[in-house]
Amino acid sequence: YAGVGDIIKITIKEAIPRGKVKKGDVLKAVVVRTKKGVRRPDGSVIRFDGNACVLLNNNSEQPIGTRIFGPVTRELRSEKFMKIISLAPEVL
């Protein structure tokens, strides 16, 4: 199982024409939202309505896209994922 901030291996099931990724591509992705939620040290839990991830470049592990839809959690605030934090419209 994966939680927020974990890097997972995914395959593209659906893609738009002339996009950066093609159907069947195997990529890395970082989990940014989960239905299960994230427990904070103060005891609060942050839950979302659905699971979501951001596609990463297999080599550099930087985001492929230039836009992120929806909020992400503070748990991503590490050296590797600062680009995702800066692209996100809201950080919870």
VOPAGU-2260 file (C-alpha; in pm, 1 decimal, decimal comma):
REM VOPAGU-2260
SITE   aa  ch    i         X         Y         Z
SITE  TYR   A    0       0,0       0,0       0,0
SITE  ALA   A    1     111,8     357,0     -65,4
SITE  GLY   A    2      56,7     674,5     132,1
SITE  VAL   A    3     105,6    1043,8      60,6
SITE  GLY   A    4     461,4    1114,1     -55,4
SITE  ASP   A    5     534,3     758,1    -170,3
SITE  ILE   A    6     669,8     700,7    -520,9
SITE  ILE   A    7     480,5     430,7    -710,6
SITE  LYS   A    8     512,6     268,7   -1054,8
SITE  ILE   A    9     208,5     328,6   -1278,1
SITE  THR   A   10      91,9     261,2   -1632,0
SITE  ILE   A   11    -107,5     506,3   -1845,4
SITE  LYS   A   12    -459,0     370,1   -1910,2
SITE  GLU   A   13    -600,1     671,1   -2096,6
SITE  ALA   A   14    -421,7     956,5   -2277,2
SITE  ILE   A   15    -510,0    1257,4   -2490,4
SITE  PRO   A   16    -381,7    1289,5   -2848,3
SITE  ARG   A   17     -51,3    1476,1   -2891,8
SITE  GLY   A   18      14,5    1462,3   -2516,4
SITE  LYS   A   19     346,0    1415,3   -2336,4
SITE  VAL   A   20     255,6    1057,4   -2238,0
SITE  LYS   A   21     109,8     774,1   -2444,1
SITE  LYS   A   22    -123,7     490,8   -2350,2
SITE  GLY   A   23      74,9     198,4   -2211,9
SITE  ASP   A   24     371,1     405,8   -2090,4
SITE  VAL   A   25     515,6     287,2   -1757,7
SITE  LEU   A   26     612,9     581,0   -1536,3
SITE  LYS   A   27     680,5     677,5   -1177,4
SITE  ALA   A   28     429,1     887,9    -984,2
SITE  VAL   A   29     411,1    1042,5    -638,3
SITE  VAL   A   30      90,2    1004,6    -435,7
SITE  VAL   A   31     -47,4    1349,8    -340,1
SITE  ARG   A   32    -399,4    1268,6    -209,3
SITE  THR   A   33    -554,9     957,0     -52,2
SITE  LYS   A   34    -900,3     860,9      70,0
SITE  LYS   A   35    -736,5     689,1     368,1
SITE  GLY   A   36    -587,7    1016,5     487,0
SITE  VAL   A   37    -273,8    1138,1     660,5
SITE  ARG   A   38    -237,4    1155,4    1039,1
SITE  ARG   A   39     -53,8    1462,0    1166,2
SITE  PRO   A   40     154,4    1473,0    1487,2
SITE  ASP   A   41    -113,0    1690,0    1656,1
SITE  GLY   A   42    -369,6    1409,9    1606,3
SITE  SER   A   43    -563,5    1562,6    1316,2
SITE  VAL   A   44    -633,3    1361,2    1000,9
SITE  ILE   A   45    -643,3    1504,5     646,7
SITE  ARG   A   46    -868,8    1298,9     415,8
SITE  PHE   A   47    -973,4    1352,2      54,4
SITE  ASP   A   48   -1266,0    1232,6    -158,8
SITE  GLY   A   49   -1035,4    1043,6    -393,9
SITE  ASN   A   50    -682,7     924,4    -458,7
SITE  ALA   A   51    -452,7    1128,1    -684,5
SITE  CYS   A   52     -92,3    1125,5    -798,6
SITE  VAL   A   53     146,0    1341,2   -1002,5
SITE  LEU   A   54     336,6    1181,3   -1291,3
SITE  LEU   A   55     714,8    1196,4   -1262,1
SITE  ASN   A   56     996,6    1169,9   -1513,3
SITE  ASN   A   57    1151,9     823,1   -1469,0
SITE  ASN   A   58    1508,5     957,6   -1460,3
SITE  SER   A   59    1502,3    1291,2   -1276,2
SITE  GLU   A   60    1184,4    1230,0   -1070,2
SITE  GLN   A   61    1063,0    1581,7   -1154,8
SITE  PRO   A   62     694,1    1635,3   -1250,2
SITE  ILE   A   63     609,0    1582,8   -1618,0
SITE  GLY   A   64     318,7    1829,4   -1618,3
SITE  THR   A   65     316,9    2203,1   -1557,9
SITE  ARG   A   66     -20,4    2221,4   -1378,4
SITE  ILE   A   67    -159,2    2043,4   -1072,6
SITE  PHE   A   68    -531,4    2035,2   -1002,5
SITE  GLY   A   69    -657,0    2033,9    -644,4
SITE  PRO   A   70    -484,4    2062,2    -307,9
SITE  VAL   A   71    -180,0    1868,5    -187,0
SITE  THR   A   72     -59,4    1805,0     168,9
SITE  ARG   A   73     234,6    1957,1     357,6
SITE  GLU   A   74     390,4    1611,1     387,6
SITE  LEU   A   75     528,5    1656,2      33,3
SITE  ARG   A   76     745,6    1946,7     151,5
SITE  SER   A   77    1084,9    1781,7     103,5
SITE  GLU   A   78    1372,1    1866,4    -128,6
SITE  LYS   A   79    1244,7    1624,1    -393,1
SITE  PHE   A   80     888,5    1757,6    -417,2
SITE  MET   A   81     920,8    2135,9    -377,3
SITE  LYS   A   82     831,5    2174,8    -747,5
SITE  ILE   A   83     495,9    2001,7    -682,3
SITE  ILE   A   84     431,5    2226,9    -380,9
SITE  SER   A   85     498,2    2538,1    -591,7
SITE  LEU   A   86     269,3    2421,2    -875,1
SITE  ALA   A   87     -22,7    2324,0    -648,1
SITE  PRO   A   88    -304,4    2576,9    -604,9
SITE  GLU   A   89    -338,0    2496,0    -232,7
SITE  VAL   A   90    -125,2    2323,3      31,7
SITE  LEU   A   91    -306,2    2178,3     333,4
